[in-house]
Amino acid sequence: PEELGKSMGYFPTVGLALGFVLILFNILLSGILPAPAVDGILITILIILTGALHLDGLADTVDGLAGGNSKEEILHIMRDSNVGAIGVVGLTMTLLLKYVLLLNIPNEIKNQFLVVMPVISRWSMVELPLFTKYARSTGGIGSPFIVHLRKRDFMFASATAILVSFALLGIKGIIIMVIIGLFTFGSAKFLNVKIGGITGDSFGAVNEINEVLVLILGLALLNYANC
């Protein structure tokens, strides 16, 4: 468990590795396929590389929050292996938004976002446990990451994310990271109220939502700069 907690310091580094793989496929495929097809394949590759783990957490979280009226009900639904209609809708809209947003990122800066997106989203997973606790009374897959996260690991993860974001997007990258950090803080406080903390599913949900938010903020900042 302690080693799992320490590993969180390297979450943005994992995001960096994922980003490099996405860039490689983007370069290889862009010369032979149209942009919409390439972006669809890139999202599929990201899903395959992560085993759809975070998407599963998103579906479970959406199902629980939508279907439960109490902390106990929400946590019970989140642990259920079945996915409800609202969870399917949440997955569909997340993937659709990610695809449409990625399609609208200008080609000359797309590679930068293919890296910054997974780096910042995975940094937010390291931030999340700082403001909450494990929600269940019994241990689960997310418990070691929440209980054994050290401040030094968060600082290392933050330094990695800041360096990558600034190197690739300049001040825009830092602005995006700050807004994502505020949203993650708000998410932790919201989950504290709803279920008394977070679970392993919460990590996945926050990661997926923040990947979408990185692209939304990036497009907004690009459009603002061109006004």
VENNOR-V932288 format. One record per backbone hydrogen bond with DSSP energy under -0.5 kcal/mol. NH is the residue of the N-H (numbers start at 1). CO is the residue of the C=O. If there is no record, write none. Layout:
NH/CO
NH/CO
This chain:
5/1
6/2
7/3
8/4
8/5
9/6
10/7
11/8
14/10
15/11
16/12
17/13
18/14
19/15
20/16
21/17
22/18
23/19
24/20
25/21
26/22
27/23
28/24
29/25
30/26
31/27
32/29
33/29
37/34
38/34
39/35
40/36
41/37
42/38
43/39
44/40
45/41
46/42
47/43
48/44
49/45
50/46
51/47
51/48
52/47
53/50
56/52
57/53
58/54
59/55
60/56
61/57
62/58
63/59
64/60
65/61
66/62
67/63
68/64
74/70
75/71
76/72
77/73
78/74
79/75
80/76
80/77
88/84
89/85
90/86
91/87
92/88
93/89
94/90
95/91
96/92
97/93
98/94
99/95
100/96
101/97
102/98
103/99
104/100
104/101
105/101
105/102
109/106
110/106
110/107
111/107
113/109
114/110
115/111
115/112
116/112
117/113
119/115
120/116
121/117
122/118
123/119
124/120
125/121
126/122
126/123
127/123
128/124
129/125
130/127
131/128
132/129
135/198
143/140
144/140
146/142
147/143
148/144
153/150
154/150
155/151
156/152
157/153
158/154
159/155
160/156
161/157
162/158
163/159
164/160
165/161
166/162
167/163
168/164
169/165
170/166
172/169
173/170
174/170
175/171
176/172
177/173
178/174
179/175
180/176
181/177
182/178
183/179
184/180
185/181
186/182
187/183
188/184
189/185
190/186
191/187
192/188
193/189
194/190
195/191
196/191
196/192
197/191
198/133
203/199
204/200
205/201
206/202
207/203
208/204
209/205
210/206
211/207
212/208
213/209
214/210
215/211
216/212
217/213
218/214
219/215
220/216
221/217
222/218
223/219
224/220
225/221
226/222
227/223
227/224
